[in-house]
Amino acid sequence: TYLIQEFCNGLFDALFHILPLGTEMDKVDSTLARGQAANAFLWDSDAQTMVANYVQKQPVLVQISAAKQLRDRVERDTESSGEARVTAERVRLSCPEIVQEKVPNPISEKV
């Protein structure tokens, strides 16, 4: 029973560390309305690939949230800059974490 209790405690801790608190959820921008979805931007295939590759490297439980946050950020920046399409360059500008992930470390390669 000790092992079962420890296992359940671990699951409980993991659940509440992964799910955001209600107060944190209230701080996030609201989801776009369906009416605005018709104005969704077209994505270049290389931009989609960049985001998809980054999201696949995230923990499974947060992949959907990460994908939504990245898409929303990129589309918001695309709209504010007056661009008609989401390009790889827009993804690079809007999501520096994706670019930083792809930068090789020359020091570690030489070691």
Phi, psi and omega per residue, in radians:
T1 nan -0.504 3.124
Y2 -1.074 -0.787 -3.134
L3 -1.130 -0.690 3.118
I4 -1.124 -0.738 3.127
Q5 -1.112 -0.741 3.115
E6 -1.127 -0.699 3.100
F7 -1.081 -0.815 3.126
C8 -1.111 -0.700 3.093
N9 -1.086 -0.718 3.108
G10 -1.105 -0.747 3.091
L11 -1.104 -0.742 3.128
F12 -1.074 -0.816 3.122
D13 -1.082 -0.760 -3.134
A14 -1.099 -0.727 -3.130
L15 -1.053 -0.795 -3.065
F16 -1.470 -0.154 3.001
H17 -1.570 -0.415 -3.124
I18 -1.506 -0.802 -3.120
L19 -1.320 2.337 3.131
P20 -1.263 2.671 3.066
L21 -1.225 2.749 3.140
G22 -1.021 -0.651 3.133
T23 -1.162 -0.600 3.098
E24 -1.229 -0.629 3.137
M25 -1.164 -0.574 3.139
D26 -1.200 -0.406 -3.120
K27 -1.365 -0.290 -3.064
V28 -1.396 2.554 3.069
D29 -1.040 2.548 -3.131
S30 -1.212 2.769 3.132
T31 -1.220 2.516 3.123
L32 -1.093 2.514 3.131
A33 -1.291 2.766 -3.138
R34 -1.066 -0.594 3.133
G35 -1.050 -0.586 3.131
Q36 -1.368 -0.339 -3.119
A37 -1.122 -0.467 3.100
A38 -1.146 -0.436 3.125
N39 -1.606 0.291 -3.107
A40 -1.049 2.568 -3.089
F41 -1.436 2.607 2.995
L42 -1.369 2.441 -3.126
W43 -1.896 2.343 2.975
D44 -1.190 2.609 -3.075
S45 -1.104 -0.624 3.134
D46 -1.212 -0.557 3.076
A47 -1.186 -0.743 3.095
Q48 -1.084 -0.721 -3.128
T49 -1.117 -0.724 3.129
M50 -1.043 -0.829 -3.124
V51 -1.166 -0.767 -3.119
A52 -1.083 -0.740 3.134
N53 -1.121 -0.696 3.126
Y54 -1.161 -0.776 -3.103
V55 -1.122 -0.655 -3.135
Q56 -1.094 -0.420 -3.128
K57 -1.518 -0.060 3.113
Q58 -1.477 2.786 3.068
P59 -1.001 2.514 -3.035
V60 -0.960 -0.711 -3.056
L61 -1.198 -0.319 -3.099
V62 -1.996 0.110 -3.088
Q63 -1.078 -0.742 -3.121
I64 -1.128 -0.782 3.123
S65 -1.103 -0.758 -3.136
A66 -1.093 -0.753 3.140
A67 -1.101 -0.757 -3.135
K68 -1.136 -0.779 -3.135
Q69 -1.093 -0.755 3.130
L70 -1.133 -0.807 3.137
R71 -1.056 -0.798 -3.138
D72 -1.068 -0.762 -3.129
R73 -1.109 -0.811 -3.117
V74 -1.135 -0.766 -3.130
E75 -1.177 -0.639 3.087
R76 -1.111 -0.768 3.110
D77 -1.172 -0.633 3.099
T78 -1.098 -0.785 3.139
E79 -1.140 -0.777 -3.102
S80 -1.179 -0.435 3.121
S81 -1.584 -0.030 3.081
G82 1.344 0.337 3.141
E83 -1.487 2.663 -3.102
A84 -1.614 -0.440 -3.085
R85 -2.277 2.746 3.009
V86 -1.585 2.082 -3.112
T87 -1.934 2.943 3.091
A88 -1.079 -0.630 3.119
E89 -1.123 -0.680 3.103
R90 -1.132 -0.696 3.101
V91 -1.090 -0.749 3.123
R92 -1.067 -0.731 -3.118
L93 -1.250 -0.670 -3.062
S94 -1.450 -0.467 -3.035
C95 -2.229 1.364 -3.119
P96 -1.084 -0.402 3.130
E97 -1.137 -0.518 3.098
I98 -1.233 -0.735 -3.134
V99 -1.180 -0.754 -3.129
Q100 -1.074 -0.582 -3.140
E101 -1.150 -0.575 -3.054
K102 -1.519 -0.185 -3.094
V103 -1.320 2.069 3.123
P104 -1.263 2.617 3.115
N105 -1.678 1.860 -3.069
P106 -1.145 -0.464 -3.137
I107 -1.194 -0.784 -3.113
S108 -1.216 -0.469 3.130
E109 -1.262 -0.506 -3.103
K110 -1.457 -0.336 -3.087
V111 -1.344 nan nan
